[in-house]
Amino acid sequence: MATRFEAPPYAGLQRFDDYADVDEILRSPGFRQGSHGESLVFFGDSLLLTDGEAHLRRRGLISALFSRAALQVYESDALLPVISQLMQDLVPSRDADGIVRLDFVPLARAMLTRITALVVGVDGVDTPERTAVFQDYVARLGVAASVEWSLRDHDEVVAEGVDAKGRIIDEFLRPSMQRRQVLVDAVQRGEGERSDLPTDLLTLLALHADQWSDLDGDYLWREAILALVAASQTTTHALPHVLMHLEEWFQDHPEDRARVTESAFVRRAVAESLRLHQPAPALTRIATQDVVLRSGRTIAAGEQVALFFTSANRDEQKFGVDAERFDLSREIPKGTQPWGLNFGSGIHMCLGRPLVTGQVNNADESMSTEGTMVKIVKAIYAAGFSFDPDRPPRRQTHSVHDTYESMPIILRSL
């Protein structure tokens, strides 16, 4: 029987743990967003929290950032150079035996911070010093944006996030937006080609300012913050789990260790790990009408319900009696994504999912992309990764998030 996951903010709400019920609610037009009530200052009016026509219009606009062509550009111009540079930066820290000892969590965060900055269109995140400053702001925003699950004082967490928001806008987002506005203005005056503009979120928002002109002036920063937190923080949380599961898998399947160079093998490991470890342990939806689910459960109009993704992704009816185990030989039911509901379902499914998991083109492998998680895992193993036997991984304790605060590792082949 699957473990019943608890999350304090949802006590008293009708809860849904079955995969089928959660998926049906996510896909149903009879519900609207009900999450992030305490963090609207960071996400309000953003793609995540809009519904109906506004959501469809915004989604159609932002989806251009994740077209197959855009993903290939990110992979060649952002992913590969950033990962290679940060791995190269570790070389001077080798000891007399050629070994590098480090914490994987900040390394993964640095990689993802720089990659995400390029996708969002944030300039100046190109040195270790500036990356550290930017990374700190994004990390504080990530904690504040998920304040609902924090075990610390919520007012204090939000205040820290508001401070980080002001700083990241003044030091990074506003100057970057001003540069892109100059480029966009020139194109709109006929002084350049649109194809020459950067492929990033801030440029897209500058190009289509008419689509959000009815919103307050803070909107574009909230949309940018959503992208920064979603693309960097959640993946940073997920990557250590992949390494942990793979090392446990290799103990029982030593013949598979050589397969860490295979994209398909690593992609399968990433998906199975994502299924077991969600960036959001649970979310809520509010019914806009009376609803009767196929299971027979009823929800009244105006009722807020809690959807427990952790339980749904371990539903034995969907994934088998061993659903709580990491199993790379698991048979995934037809029509089911291998990562379960990790990226949501229906109209609110995460647009940035292909950036994380890659996009496979079976007909033409040259058109496929690996995604951030596969690229980083392969790079770590290529550098001779193992866990540091003298310093065990440490989980975070400030929220109910299923994440690691620290994961000391050793690299032997840099």
Buried (B, 14 or more C-beta within 10 A) or exposed (E): EBEEBBBEBBEEBBBBBBBBBBBBBBBBEBBBBBBBEBBEBBBBBBBBBBBEEBBEBBBEBBEBBBEEEBBBBBBEEBBBEBBEEBBEEBEEEBEEEEBBBBBBBBBBBBBBBBBBBBBBBBBBBBEEEBBBBBBBBBBBBBBBBBBBBBEEEBEEBBEBBBBBBEBBBEBBBEBBBEBBBEBBEEBEEEEBEEEEBBBBBBBBBBBBEEBBEEBEEEBBBBBBBBBBBBBBBBBBBBBBBBBBBBEEBBEEEEEBEEBBEEBEBBBBBBBBBBBBBBBBBBBBBBBBEEBEBEEEBEBEEEBBBBBBBBBBBBBBEBBBEEBBBBBBEBEBEEEBBBBBBBBBBEBBBBBBBBBBBBBBEEEEEEBBBBBBBBBBBBBBBBBBBEBBEEBEBEEBEEBBBBBBEBBBBBBEEB
